[in-house]
Amino acid sequence: MAAASLLKTAPILEKTDLWATRVQPARQNPVSLVGFRRGSRSSLVVRASTSYADELVKTAKTIASPGRGILAMDESNATCGKRLASIGLENTEANRQAYRTLLVTVPDLGKYVSGAILFEETLYQSTTDGRKIVDVLMEQNIVPGIKVDKGLVPLPGSNNESWCQGLDGLASRTAAYYQQGARFAKWRTVVSIPNGPSELAVNEAAWGLARYAAVSQDNGLVPIVEPEILLDGEHGIERTFEVALKVWAKVFYYLAENNVLFEGILLKPSMVTPGAESKIKATPEEVADYTLKLLYRRIPPSVPGIMFLSGGQSEVEATQNLNAMNQKPLPWHVSFSYARALQNTCLKTWGGRPENVKAAQEALLIRAKANSLAQLGKYSGEGESEESKKGMFVKGYVY
């Protein structure tokens, strides 16, 4: 199909200066000698100090700004192909470009969205009218981010669990992404409750996230730390809570071991919910209660933003749960980093037809505004469509 013709954007928000150094040469990170550790094989502990600390903190605070969250549009080409197939389109670069152009050129999107996670193809891609996608985002004061992991593969020695690959070459890739205009990164690993989770899988997930976070910060990118606890299973909310406590304890232990700057990271956790196949469902208030209890027990207040993933919840369910969490002041910016829970109605409204672009963009803006209100604790749920109430859980979902 030919790429869809798209609307011109409305007047945009003032651009920040986060990208003032976009094309400067990569900075040299000095090495600091931290001290001596008794009993270790090597007595001298050497730690690389990042020269990006102030910028990392500034970027994280920009993304964690009131009433705004993250649009996750970092689906791999294969996953994007599945989305396009659901509306009868072939998985071609032209069709991916048309859809991504639709997303980033929504008028006034920057009022409700502070960051957009991109796939590598998108980071280097232009819109259908020839503008760099990174530039289009920056004009709306939306910080460009980049997915840097290389996907999940089977973890040998585990109970059919996975580990996330991508550390090889990460330093050079993140440096190149920074030069291209990205200012934050995302690495998604998963934990499966029905399959354990085993100590091996939890340790592997936490260590991989910590190494990725340290490398990303060393090259100027704010790392989003995302150990997704999958919705798969029949377990109750108490079991999810128990596993989440264990996972986040390991994650922050290894983040500290790798000298990660907590003020320069963002988190992307799963909400604490029952398994998708559980017969006992939880109300938004119950989800909020368990999730906030987890945050207070495991997340330091120095972390600026907690951007929840939707994980297969319906668009409305994800918004309701976020709103329930924001009914009282919290030490963190608690917001959203949604993909399907922002895009589902938008994609179906578009249907690959150029004449539907405006309506599709309005659908995305409705969802973005609803989640903006939820971040502020002011979402009412009035006027929601039936489509937005449909669950999107897929058992064994491959991202």
C-alpha positions in Angstrom: 0.0 0.0 0.0 1.2 3.5 -0.7 2.2 5.4 2.4 -0.7 7.4 3.9 -0.9 11.2 3.4 -0.8 12.9 6.8 -1.8 16.1 8.4 0.4 19.0 9.2 1.1 19.4 12.9 -0.5 22.2 15.0 1.5 24.8 16.8 4.0 23.1 19.0 5.5 23.4 22.4 8.8 25.2 22.9 11.8 22.9 22.4 14.1 22.2 25.3 17.8 22.4 25.1 18.3 18.7 25.9 19.7 18.1 22.3 22.0 21.2 22.2 25.0 18.9 22.1 23.5 16.4 19.7 26.3 16.2 17.1 29.3 16.9 19.4 32.0 14.3 19.6 31.5 11.6 22.2 32.8 12.6 25.6 35.7 10.9 27.3 34.7 9.3 30.6 37.5 9.6 33.2 38.3 6.7 35.4 38.2 7.2 39.1 40.0 5.0 41.7 37.5 4.2 44.3 39.6 2.4 46.8 40.9 -0.9 48.1 38.8 -4.0 48.9 40.4 -6.4 51.3 40.3 -10.1 50.5 39.5 -9.7 46.8 41.7 -11.0 44.0 42.4 -7.5 42.8 42.8 -5.1 45.7 42.2 -1.9 43.6 38.6 -1.2 42.7 38.3 0.9 39.6 35.0 2.6 38.6 34.3 4.7 35.5 32.7 8.0 36.4 30.2 9.4 33.8 30.5 13.0 32.7 26.8 12.9 31.7 25.5 12.9 35.3 23.8 16.4 35.2 22.3 15.7 31.8 21.0 12.3 32.8 19.2 13.9 35.8 17.8 16.6 33.6 16.5 14.2 31.0 14.9 11.9 33.5 13.1 14.9 35.2 11.9 16.1 31.7 10.4 12.7 31.0 8.9 12.5 34.5 7.0 15.8 34.1 3.5 16.3 35.5 0.7 15.0 33.4 2.9 13.3 30.9 4.2 9.8 30.1 5.8 7.7 27.4 4.5 6.5 24.1 6.1 3.1 23.5 6.4 2.6 19.8 9.5 0.5 19.7 7.9 -2.7 18.3 10.4 -4.7 16.3 9.8 -4.9 12.5 8.4 -8.4 13.1 6.0 -7.3 15.8 5.0 -4.2 13.9 4.2 -6.6 11.0 1.8 -8.4 13.3 0.0 -5.1 14.1 -0.2 -4.2 10.4 -1.5 -7.7 9.5 -4.3 -7.2 12.0 -5.7 -4.4 9.8 -4.8 -6.1 6.5 -1.5 -4.4 5.6 1.7 -6.0 4.4 4.8 -5.6 6.6 6.7 -3.2 4.3 9.0 -0.4 5.3 6.6 2.1 3.6 3.6 0.8 5.7 5.7 0.9 8.9 6.8 4.4 8.0 3.2 5.5 7.3 2.0 4.2 10.7 4.9 5.7 12.6 4.4 9.0 10.9 0.8 9.0 11.9 1.9 8.5 15.6 4.6 11.1 15.8 2.7 13.9 14.0 -0.4 13.9 16.2 -1.1 17.6 16.9 -0.5 18.6 20.6 0.8 15.1 21.5 3.6 16.7 23.5 1.1 18.1 26.0 0.5 14.5 27.2 3.6 12.6 26.1 7.1 13.4 27.3 9.0 10.6 25.7 8.7 8.1 22.8 10.6 4.8 22.7 11.7 4.0 19.1 12.9 0.9 17.3 16.3 1.4 15.6 14.8 1.7 12.2 12.5 4.5 13.4 15.4 6.4 15.1 17.0 6.8 11.6 13.8 7.1 9.7 12.0 10.1 8.2 8.3 10.8 8.1 6.4 10.3 4.8 7.0 14.0 4.0 10.7 13.8 4.5 11.3 15.1 8.1 13.5 13.2 10.5 11.3 11.5 13.1 13.7 12.5 15.8 13.3 16.2 14.8 9.5 15.9 14.7 9.5 14.6 18.3 11.9 17.2 19.6 9.7 20.0 18.1 6.9 18.8 20.4 9.3 18.6 23.4 9.1 14.8 23.3 12.3 13.1 24.2 13.4 10.4 21.7 14.3 7.1 23.2 15.6 3.8 21.8 15.1 0.1 22.4 18.6 -1.4 22.8 18.1 -5.0 23.9 18.3 -7.8 21.2 15.4 -9.8 22.4 14.7 -12.9 24.6 16.3 -16.3 24.1 16.0 -19.5 26.1 18.0 -19.6 29.4 20.0 -22.8 29.6 19.6 -24.6 33.0 16.3 -22.9 33.8 12.7 -24.1 33.8 11.9 -23.0 30.2 12.7 -19.4 31.1 14.3 -16.6 29.1 17.2 -14.2 29.3 17.7 -11.0 27.4 20.6 -10.6 25.0 22.3 -7.4 23.8 25.2 -6.5 26.0 27.7 -7.2 23.3 28.5 -4.0 21.4 26.1 -2.0 23.6 28.6 0.7 24.4 29.2 1.6 20.8 25.5 1.3 19.9 24.4 3.6 22.7 27.1 6.1 21.8 25.8 6.1 18.2 22.2 6.4 19.3 23.1 9.5 21.4 24.7 11.1 18.4 21.5 10.4 16.4 19.4 12.3 19.0 18.3 9.6 21.5 18.4 10.6 25.1 17.0 7.5 26.9 17.1 3.8 26.4 15.0 0.8 27.1 15.9 -2.8 27.9 13.1 -5.3 28.5 13.6 -8.6 30.2 10.9 -10.9 31.6 10.1 -13.0 34.6 7.5 -15.8 34.3 5.6 -16.8 37.4 4.2 -20.1 36.1 7.8 -21.2 35.3 9.2 -20.5 38.7 10.7 -18.0 38.6 14.0 -19.7 39.3 16.8 -18.0 41.2 18.9 -18.3 38.0 16.3 -16.4 35.9 15.8 -13.7 38.5 19.6 -13.2 38.9 20.2 -13.1 35.2 17.4 -10.6 34.6 18.6 -8.3 37.4 22.3 -8.5 36.4 21.6 -7.9 32.7 19.4 -4.8 33.5 22.1 -3.4 35.8 24.9 -3.8 33.2 22.8 -2.3 30.5 21.9 0.7 32.8 25.5 1.4 33.6 26.6 1.2 30.0 23.7 3.4 28.9 24.5 6.1 31.5 28.1 6.0 30.5 27.1 7.0 27.0 24.5 9.7 27.9 21.3 7.7 27.8 18.9 7.5 30.7 18.1 3.8 31.1 14.6 2.6 31.5 14.8 -0.5 33.8 12.1 -3.0 32.9 11.9 -6.4 34.4 8.4 -7.3 33.2 6.6 -9.8 35.3 4.4 -11.5 32.8 0.6 -11.7 33.2 0.6 -15.3 32.1 -0.8 -17.7 34.8 -3.7 -18.5 37.1 -2.0 -17.1 40.3 -3.5 -14.5 42.6 -2.4 -11.0 43.3 -0.5 -12.1 46.5 1.8 -14.3 44.4 2.5 -11.5 41.9 3.4 -9.3 44.9 5.7 -11.9 46.4 7.6 -12.3 43.1 7.8 -8.6 42.4 9.3 -8.0 45.9 12.0 -10.6 45.1 12.7 -9.3 41.6 13.0 -5.6 42.5 15.2 -6.4 45.5 17.7 -8.1 43.2 17.5 -5.4 40.5 18.4 -2.6 42.9 21.1 -4.7 44.6 22.8 -5.1 41.2 22.1 -1.5 40.1 24.0 -0.4 43.2 26.8 -2.9 42.6 27.2 -1.4 39.1 27.3 2.2 40.5 24.2 3.2 38.5 23.0 6.8 39.3 19.5 6.3 40.7 18.6 10.0 39.9 19.3 9.3 36.3 17.2 6.2 35.7 13.5 5.5 35.0 11.6 2.3 35.9 9.1 0.5 33.8 7.5 -2.1 36.1 4.5 -4.3 35.8 1.5 -3.4 37.9 0.8 -5.9 40.7 -2.2 -7.8 39.3 -3.5 -11.3 39.4 -2.5 -13.6 36.6 -4.5 -13.0 33.5 -6.1 -16.5 33.8 -6.9 -16.1 37.5 -10.6 -16.6 38.4 -10.3 -13.8 41.0 -10.1 -10.3 39.5 -8.8 -7.3 41.3 -10.3 -3.8 41.4 -8.3 -0.7 40.5 -8.1 0.1 44.2 -6.7 -3.4 45.0 -4.1 -3.1 42.2 -3.1 0.4 43.4 -2.8 -0.8 47.0 -0.5 -3.8 46.2 1.5 -1.9 43.6 2.2 1.1 45.9 3.1 -1.2 48.7 5.7 -2.8 46.4 7.1 0.6 45.4 7.4 1.8 49.0 9.2 -1.3 50.1 11.6 -1.6 47.1 12.0 1.7 45.2 14.3 4.5 46.5 12.7 8.0 46.4 15.7 9.3 44.5 14.3 7.5 41.4 12.5 10.3 39.5 9.9 8.4 37.5 8.0 5.1 37.5 6.5 4.6 34.1 4.2 1.5 34.2 3.8 -0.9 31.4 0.3 -2.1 30.5 1.2 -5.7 29.8 -1.9 -6.8 27.9 -4.5 -4.9 30.0 -7.2 -3.1 28.1 -6.8 0.5 27.4 -9.3 1.5 30.0 -8.1 -0.9 32.6 -4.5 0.4 32.4 -5.8 4.0 32.7 -8.1 3.1 35.7 -5.3 1.4 37.6 -2.9 4.3 37.0 -5.5 6.8 38.2 -6.1 4.8 41.4 -2.4 5.0 42.2 -2.3 8.7 41.9 -5.0 9.5 44.4 -2.5 10.7 47.0 0.9 12.4 46.8 3.8 10.0 46.1 7.6 10.4 46.3 7.9 9.5 42.6 6.3 10.6 39.3 4.0 7.6 38.7 3.0 7.5 35.1 2.6 5.4 31.9 4.8 3.9 29.2 2.2 2.2 27.1 2.2 0.6 23.7 -0.9 -1.3 22.9 -2.8 0.5 25.7 -2.3 3.8 23.7 -2.2 2.5 20.2 -4.9 -0.2 19.9 -7.9 2.0 19.1 -5.8 4.3 17.0 -4.5 1.4 14.8 -7.9 0.0 14.2 -9.4 3.4 13.4 -6.7 4.0 10.8 -7.0 0.7 9.1 -4.3 1.7 6.7 -6.5 4.2 4.9 -5.2 7.7 4.3 -8.7 9.2 4.8 -8.8 7.8 8.4 -5.5 9.4 9.5 -7.2 12.4 11.3 -9.7 10.1 13.2 -6.9 7.7 14.2 -4.8 10.6 15.5 -7.7 11.9 17.5 -8.1 8.4 19.0 -4.5 8.4 20.1 -4.8 11.9 21.5 -7.9 10.8 23.5 -6.0 7.9 25.1 -2.9 10.1 25.8 -5.1 12.7 27.4 -6.9 10.1 29.5 -3.6 8.8 30.8 -2.4 12.3 31.4 -5.4 12.8 33.6 -4.7 9.5 35.3 -1.2 10.6 36.1 -2.7 13.6 37.8 -5.3 11.4 39.6 -8.2 13.2 37.7 -9.4 10.5 35.3 -13.2 9.9 35.4 -13.7 7.2 32.8 -16.6 9.0 31.2 -17.3 8.5 27.4 -14.9 5.5 26.9 -15.6 3.4 23.8 -16.3 -0.3 23.9 -13.1 -1.0 21.9 -11.0 0.7 24.6 -12.5 -1.8 27.2 -11.4 -4.9 25.4 -8.5 -6.9 27.0 -5.4 -7.4 25.0 -3.7 -10.2 26.9 -2.0 -12.8 24.6 -0.8 -16.0 26.3 2.9 -16.5 25.6 3.1 -13.1 23.9 6.4 -12.5 22.0 7.4 -8.9 21.8 
